[in-house]
């Protein structure tokens, strides 16, 4: 099922679209939560860094010496109640942290927000980045009131973003699991739905191929759970095959009836024409030529009627074989003998090579000879004057192989795959019904052999017939 075109296309398009949608939703959720958490941290920093409270606390110590300022700063830090959430620094007028809530500050610590606050008209600045230890933090610096435009120090609050980011990663992981689970549910439910379509469609496809091959008895049976448009389509196809089968039987019956009705008068015309040619003593060339034309055209009509009868038998499954042990080489000899004089009369060279010993085959001699005559006749028919036809028979331990090759017009690559189809003609300029090769192929198949045709357009055609031989004693073959 996974190799099915519909399934693959559905999987590719659906998974791709749903994956993109879920990715966009997940990313949007994560970004929204990130903004929410970061905004919460910023709001917390803003609530801690109230300029009025800080100014009131340090207003009496703005001009104090460093020791007194440090003592006041230590008192401020000791009264800080949010040490479990944020870190507090007090920076003196020299820009140096004098007291921290952790009791430690790195000498390499940078305070971009302090520098920015010095330049800010509001005297405060917010910063987000990595500290000297590599920890991701958000910090806010609030300057103490200035004296004569000079800085008197600042208070800095810092909150770590590490836990916030860890929480975001957890949420991202959970969202991803939810999305994968949702995608899996969609894919599984979708596969079940697609399978409910693909399986009956495959049955319909197989059935229509069988019907196209001529099996009009084919019926499409879907399970009871299919009570939808597919079931209606199956019923329609079944009805169509019944009608085609009925029409086909009428056609075959008509062909068989007409062919039998035509055979009787044609046999009479053919017989009387041959009789008149034998007893005709007239010196009138017109009469003689007319009788020969009647004879030739009657022979052609008779051949066409026989082809139609064979086609009717083949279509209705009534083509039967009268099998017996025969020498296939002898039958080929007879066919070549019948047609060699005709090839000579038409100015075409016919070369024939066969083994000197017999090739026993269980076959119907009349049908086999019919195949040989038809194949050689086609080779002569499609070979121009001055061309060559070569016939070669070869025998191995299990098969007899007969090759008929000509230097005729050949068959185009477009026509070659269909050349054995019933009523198909690659060359409409040459007389023929288009049934002969189809009948020959059916006869060879009934003999459990193969008939293969290869051709080069403009250069010629080669027909290879392979038939299974009966076991033979090699000593007997040598004696023969």
N, C-alpha and C positions, 0 to 999 in steps of 0.2 A: 504493500500500500504506500510505503514511503517513497517508492519510485514513481508513483503516479504523478502526472503533471499537475493535476488540480491540487493534490495534497501538498506537493512541494511549493507551488505558487502560494497557496494559502498560508503555509507555515512561514515562508519568507516574508510575505507582505504583512501578515497579521502580527507575527512576533516582532518584526521591525517596527511597525506602527505602534503597537502596544508598548514595546520596550522604550521607544522614544517618548511616548506620552507619560509612562511611569517614571522615566528618568527626569523629565521636565517637572513632574509633580513632586518627586522626591527632592530634587534640587531646590525647588521653590520652597518646600516645607523646611528644609535644612537652612536655607538662607534666611527665611522669615524667623525661624527660631534663633538663629545666630544673631540677627539684628535685635530680636527681643531680649536675649540674654545680655548682649553687650550694652544695649540701652539701659537695662536694669542695673548693670554695674556702673554705668556712667551716672545714672540717677542717684545711686547710692553714694558715689563720690561727691556729687554736687550737694547732697544733703549733709554730708560730713563737713564739707569745706564751706561753711557759712562765713562770709567775710565779716559780718557785723560781730559775730561771737569772737572770732579770732582777733579782730581789731580791739574789742573791749578788753580782752584778756591781756594783750601785750601793749596797750596804749601807754601805760605808766613806765614801761621799760624800754621804750624806743631809743632813749638817749643814754641808757645805762651802759656800764662797761661790760666786757665780754663775759666775765665770771657771773655777774649778777643776771645777765640775759640768759646764760646757760642754766642757772638755777631756776629761773622762771620757766624756761623751756622744759626742764625736767619735770617740774610740777605739772605743767600742761600735759605732758606725755603720761605722767602717772595717773592723771584723772581720765585718760582716754579709755572708754569702755568697749570699743569695737575692735580690739586687737585681734580677736579671732576671725575677723572679716578683712580688715585692712591694716596696713602698716603705716605708721605716722612718723614723719621726719619734721624736725624744726631746723631751719637753715638760718645762719646769722647773716649780718650785713655784708660779710666777705664772700658769701655764696658757699660757705662750708657747712655741711650738716653737723650740728653740735650734739643733738640728742635724737635717738630713734627708739621706736617702741620695741624693736628687737634687740637693741643694744649693740648693733653691729651695722657698719656700712663700709662697703669696699671703697678703697682709694680710687679705683678705676671707674667708679659708678658715674654714669652720665645722667644729666638731668635736662633733657631738651625742653621740657615744659617750664623749668625755672627760667631758662634763657628766653623762652617765648613770652613768659609772663612779664619779664623786665621790659619787653618791647611793647607789651599790650597796654592799651589805654584802660582796660578793665582791671588790670593787675592780676589776672588769673589765666591759666592755660591748661588745656587737656592734652595728654599724650598717650599713645599706645605703641608698644614695641617690646623689644627684648632687653632685659637688664644685663648687667655685666656677667651674671651667672648663666645667662641664656634663657632665663625664665620669661615667659610672655606675660606682660603686665599692662595695666592701664593706670595712669597716674594723673593727679590734678595738683597744681601748685597755686597757692593764693599768697600774694605779697602782703607783708605787713604795711601799715600806712607809711608813706614816704615822708621824709623830713628834708625840706629844701630841695625836693626833687631827687634825693638820694635814697637808695634802698636801705631798709632797716632789717631785712631778712624776709623769710617766708615760711609757710607751713605747707608740707607736701603729704598727700594721702596716696597710698598705693594699694591696689587690689590685684592679686594674681589672677590671670585668665586660664591657668592650666586646668583647674577643675571644671571651669566652664567649657573648655575645649574637649575635655574628656567626656563630659556629659553630652556634648554635641556629637561626638564620635559614636557614643552609645545609641543616641537617637538615630543617627545616620544608619548604623548597623541594623537597628530594629526596622527602620523604614525600608531598607534594602531587602531584609528577609520577608517583610510583608509584600513588597513588590514582586519578589521572586515567587512567593506563594501564589499571589494573585495571577501572575503570568502563567504559572504552571496550571492553575485551575482553568484559565482561559484556553490554554493550548490543549489540555486533556478534553475539555468539553467540546472544543472546536474540532479536535481529531475525531471524536465520537460522531459529531454532526457530519463532518466531511466524509467519514467512512460510510455513514448511512446514505451518502450520495454516490461516492466513488464505487462501492461494491455493486449496486444495481447498474450503474453506468457501465462498469466493466462487463457485467453480464449482457447488457444491451449491445455493447461493442462486439463481444465475442459472437453473439447471436447474429448480428447483422453481417459480420464477416462470413459466418457459415452460410447465411442466406445468399450473400453475394457470390459465394462459391457454388451455389446451385442446390444447397440443401434446404428445400422448401418445407421439409418436415420439422425443421427447428422450431422449438417453442421456448418462450421466455417465461420462466416461473420465478416470481419474487415471493418472499415470505409474506405472511399475513400482516406483518407490521408496516408494510409499505402500502399505504392507502392514500396516495397523493398523486401528483402529476406524473411521477415516474411509473406508477402502476398503470395510469391511463396510457402512457406512452408504450409500455410493454403490451397492453391489450391491443393498442392500435397496430403495433408491429406484428403481433400474432394474427390479427385480422388480415393485415396486408399479405403475410406469407400464405395464409389460406387462399386468398384471392389469386395470388401469383401462382400458387400450386394448381389451382383449378384452371386458370387460364393457360398454364403451361401444358397441362394434360390435354386441354382442348387443342392447343397448337400442335402437340405431338400427334394426337389422333388425326388432326386435319392433314398434317404432312404425310403421315403413314397412309391414310386413305387415298389422298391425291396421288402419292407416289405409286401405290399399287394400281390405281386406275390408269395412270400414265404408262406404266410398264407394259400393259397388255397391248395397246395400239402401237407403242414404240417397237415392241418385239415384232409385231406384224410388219410394220413399215421397214424395219431393218432387214427382216427376212426376205420380203419381196424385192427390196432394192438389190440385195445381193443376188437374188434369183434373176432379176432383170439384167443385171450386169453380166451375169454368166451366159444368158441366152441371147443377149442383144447382138444382133448382126448388122445393125445399122451403122453406116459410115458417117452419120451426122455427128459432128463433134459436139454440137450443142446438147444433143440428147445424152451423149456419153458423159460430158462434163456435168450436166444437170444431175444425172444419176449418182455421180461421185460426190457432188455437193450434198445431195440428199443423204447418201450413206455416211459421210463424215459428220454432218450435223445431227443425224439420228444417233450416231455413236456418242457424240458429245452429250446429247440430251439423255441418252441411256445411262451414261456415266454419272450425270448430275442426279438422275432419279435414284441410282444406286447409292450415291452419297447421302441423299436426303433420307433414304430408308435406313442407312447405317446411323445417321444422326438421330433419327427417331428411336431406333433401338438403344442407342447409347444414352439418350436422354431419359428414356423410360426404364433403363436398367435391364432391357431385354436382349442385349448383345451377349450371346452365348458363344462359347468356343467348343469345337469338337476336337479335343486333344488326342493326339497319338504320337508315337515316336516317328520322327521324320529326320531326313538329312537336310539341315538348313542350307548347306552349300548347294545342294541340288536345286532347291527352290529358288535360290539366288541366281543360279545358272539359267534357269528357265526365264526368269524375269529379265535378265540381261539379254538373253537371246531374242526375246520378244521385241525389245526396244532398240537393239543395236542397229538394225537395218534402218529404223526411222532416223536415228541420229546421223547415220551416213547420208541418207537422202537430204537431210537439212544442212549438210556441210559441217557437221560437228564431230570431233574425234572422241571416241569412247574407249577408254582403257580399262581392262578388267583383270584383276589378279586375285586368285583364290587358292587355298591349300589343295593338295592333291588327295587328301583323305577326308573322310566324312566327318561331320559334326552333328552327332545325334542330339535332338532337342525335342522336348515334349511340347508340341504346339499344334495349332490348327493350320494345316497347309494352305487352305484357301485364304485365310486372313493374313498369314505371313506373306504370301505372295502378293496380296493386295497392298500391303505396306511397301514392299520392295518396288512394285510397279509404280505406285504413287510417288515415292521419293525419287526414283530415277526419272520418271516422267517430268517432275518439277525441275530437276537439274537440266534436262534437255530443253524444257520450255523456256527457262530463264537464261539460257546460255546463247549468246549471239553466234551467228555463222562464223566458222573458223575457231570457235572456242573449244575447250576440252572438258570432258567429264571423266573422272577417274573413280573406279570402284575397287575397293580393297577389302578382302575378308581375312581376318586373323583369328586364330584359335589359341586359347591358353587352357590351362587345366580345368577351369571352372566356367568360362564364358566364351562366347563367340562374338567378335566385334566386327561390325561392318561399317565402313566409312565410304560415303558418297560425297565427292567434292567436285565443284564446278568452277569455271572462270566466268560466271555470269555477272549480272548487275549487282548482286549482293543485297543485303538488307540493311537499312539505316539503323543506327543505335536506338532511335526512338521506337521503331517498329519491332525490333528483335524480341523484346520481352513479351510481346503480345502475339507473336507469330503463330503460336499453337492454340490461340483462342478460336472458338467457333465463329464462323462467318467473318473473321478478320482477314482483310487483304491488304498487304503492304503495297502491291502494285496493281492498280486498277486497269492498266493498259493490257494486261494479260488475262486471257479467259480463265475462268475457274469460279467455283462457288465459295471458296474460303473454308470449306468443311474438311477437305482431305487430310490436312495435317492434324487437325483435332481428332479425327477418327483414327489415324495412324498412331497417334500418341496413346489413345485409349486402348487400342489393340495391343500395343507393346506393353503397356502397364498391366493389362490383363494377363500377359505372359510373364509377369514379374521381371520385365526388363526396363531399359531406359532408352529414351530417344532425346538426344541433345543436339541443338542447332547452334552453330557459331558462324559468324559472317563478318566480312569487311566490306563496307559499302563501296561499290565500284570495282571490287576485285573478285568477289566470289563468295560462295557459301559452302559450308561443310556440315553434313549430317552424320552423326555417329549413333549407331544402334548397337545396344549391348543386350544379349540374351543369355540366360543361364543354360549351360549344356548338361546333358546327362553323363554320368560316370562312364568312362570308356577304357577298355583294356588297351594299353599302349602297343602291345604285340599285335592286336587286331588292327590298330590304326596303321602300323607299319605294313601289315599284309595288304591292307586296302590300297 
